[in-house]
Amino acid sequence: MEVKVQTLKGPDFKQVYAIGAIGGHSPYDFRIAFYNDSPKTLVEGDKSVTVMERKIDIEIILSPLAAKELANWLTEHIKDYEKVFGEVKRPGTGSQGSANAAKSSEPAAIQGYM
């Protein structure tokens, strides 16, 4: 018996652009929250302080099997992307990026805003 899959977008479907993700797992599921960062300037007395506001737009909850399948799917698509467009590199890492990052005790700066 042949089974065809018809993919439909639900009435609440929305696309969300995210610059990053945070999350974790339990024995029962994986949770991935997607976020965007926006710099905000706050005035404290006579000083201005820049604070990065991190807004979580959506959280996805996956079974362990679905999380593993997603990881495999992403890995394959990243390989395909890099075959066409070249290696995806983190901004500011250069050719020795991972070696330099491992030596530094300071956290990496948030890219793209400052």
N, C-alpha and C positions, 0 to 999 in steps of 0.2 A: 504494500500500500504506500503510495506517494503522499507525503505531507508537504504542503506549501505554507509558508509563513507570510502573512500579510502584516506589514508594519504600519501602524496608525499613530498619529500624534493626538494625545488626549486633550480635552478642553482646557486644562490648566497648563499645557506644555509651555515652557519658556526656555530660552537659551541664556546661559550665564557665562560671561567671560571671567576667568579667574587668573590671577598671577601666581597663586600658590595654593597649597593644601596642607592641612594638618589633620591629625586623627590618631586612631589607635585601634586596639582590638581587645576582645574578650574571648573566652572559649566559644562563644556563640555567634559573634559577628565582627565585621570590620566596619569602622566608621571613618568616613573621609569628609571633612568640611572644607569647602572651597571659599577662598577669600580674595579681596582686593585691598590694597593699602592706599591711603591718601594722606599726604602731609598736612598738618594743621599747625598754624602758628598761634601760640598762647602767650599772652603778656602777663608776666608775674612780676609785679612791682615795676622796676625800671629795666627788666630783662625780657627779651622775647625768647621763647623756647619752642622748638619745633618738635611736635609729637606726631608719631605715625599712627593714624587711626586705621585699625584693621577691621574691616567689615566682612563678616561671614554671610555669604549670600545663600548657601544651600549646603545641606549635609546629606550624604548618601550612606545608607546602611546596606551592607552586602553580607551574604553568607560566606563562610570560608571558601567554599568551592567557587562562588561567583567572584570573590576577590582574587583568587588564583587565576581564574580565566581572564579577568580584566588585566592582571599583571602580564600574562602571556600575550594578550591582544596588544597591549601598549608596547611591549618589547618588540613584537613583530612589526608594528606600524612605525616605530622609531627607526628600526633597521631599514625599512623601505624608504622612509623620509631621508635618512642620511645617505643612502645610495644615490638619490637624486640631487639633494641639496648640500651634502657635506655634513661633517660631524656637528652635532649640536653641542655648543660649549657654553659654560656659564660666563656671563659678562665679567671682564676684568681678570680672568684666570690666566690668560696667555698660555705659552707652551709648558710652563712649569707650575701651573695653577694648583693642582692637587698637592704637589710637594710643598709649595709655599703655604697653602692653607693648613696643612698638617702641622707646620712649624709655628704658626701664629697662634697666640693665646687669645687674641681678640676675635669677637664674632664678626662674620662677614657683613659688610654694609648692605643695606637694602638697595638694590639696583634700580636705576631708572628715574629716581626722584631728586637726587641731590648731587 
